[in-house]
């Protein structure tokens, strides 16, 4: 049975059942990824940025003897984000190839169509059954990144410390747990705005103005995701010359997620990118002592950042793709 589902009012048993399915999917498709924990799972599934909406459905097995609710075997949610609906379908490996994934996609596509959106996007992990699933539904690949993973147990910390000091004269590097200081929010947003026209995908948009940046940080905290920032500021102007962001999610706290790393055009060539990323890893070593890995995503054309990541010890893992489809075409294909 597929039904609309609100994680804000879901029972603890439902959340635990969904977590079991999520971890079963990870074990089957991404066995090297750490299993998720239930910490702040409700908030992770329900909290969104101002102006965005997330709508969810679950597929639940029939009740067992005595009326005990059956387990959640599938989940789909769509994030209505700007002018696109971002889809995520989750099906327990034990019930794949039964049509459940199509049923979940159908109900979500219908709602996106009814809401007046024209396109649906989805992140698809290379080398998993999701590739064939979405391509069979008519989704087309639009953007590809490489995910790389750094195993902290293999880091040469003394070499990393040297990298962290390798920034040119005239710059100051500072560590900002929780987010940038408020007096630098506007300069921080200006630095991020410089790359707004770079083709870096549209399913994980960045924040380019001060208020949206504040909203983004507040949303991360509400979702149980702890942000860490390292900034390089220009001594003469006080402007943010470079920044790097890492988030440690409560749901998988042993593996952190690298977000944006940006060096403003006029400040490139001074070793800022490598220095701030190295400083971040050194700070995380003490700030998050249980952390064992950091994962990052980079466009395959971004050779400079891929080179820096390789110097730091990151190893390419797999492709991470964005797929898209016209909503009306998807509804028609699914018999909606």
C-alpha positions, 0 to 999 in steps of 0.5 A: 500500500502506497500512502502519503506520509509525513515524517514530522508526525510519523511514529518512532516505529515507522522511522525505524522501519524506514531506516532499516530499508535505507540501510538495506539499500546501502548494503546492497548498492553501496557496501563501502558507505557507512550505515545510517543512524536514526539520530535526527532522522525525523528532522533530516526528512522534514526540514527544508529551506524557506520557500521549498516543500518536501512531499513524501510517500511510503509503501508499507507491507500488509499488517502482520497477525494481530494487526501489527503494522507491516514494515516500510518497504519503499519510500519516495519524496520529492523536493519542490525546489525553484522550478524543478521537482527533485525525486528520490525513490528507495525500494528494499532489495527484497521487493525490487523488480516487483513494480513497486519503484514504478508505483512510487515514481508514479505517485510522486510524478503525478503530484509534481505535475499537479503542482505545475512543475515541468521537470523532475531531476534525480541524483543517480549513483553510478554502478547501482541498479538506479541507473537502469531504473531511471533510464527505463523511465525516460530520464536522461543524463544531464551532468556527471561528477566524480565522488572521491573519498578520503580515508583519514587513517591513511593521511600523512598529517605532518605533510598535511600541516605543511600544506596548510601553511602553504598560502601566499603572503597577504592572506589569513586563514581561519577556522569557523565551526558552525558557520562564518562569523556574521560580520563576514556573511556578506563577503562570504556570499559575494565569494560564493556568488562568483561561481554562480554561473559555473555549470555545477548542477542544479539539484544541490544549489548553493547560497549566493546572498546573505539571507539565503546563506543564513537560512541555509546554515540554520536549516543544516543545524535543524537537520542535525548536520554540523557545518565547518568552514575554513576561510581565507581572507585578504589582509588588505581588503578584508574580502573573503578570497577563498572558502571551503565547507564540510558538513558532519551529519548526525545520520552518518557521523563517521563520514563527512560531506564536503560542500563548496570549495571556492577561490575567488578568481583574482586570488587564484595562484596563491595556494589558497585552495590546497591550504584551506582544505588541508587546514580543514582536515587538521581541524576536523581531526580534533573537532570530530575525533570519531570521523574516519572519512570525508567524501567530496564531489567534483565535476570531471572537468574541474582538473585543478580541484581534482589535482588538489584532492589527489594531493590530499589523499582523496581517491576516486570512488564512483560517478554521481550523476544528475538525470532529468525528465519532462514531467508530462512525459514521465506521467504519460509513460507511467500511465498517469 
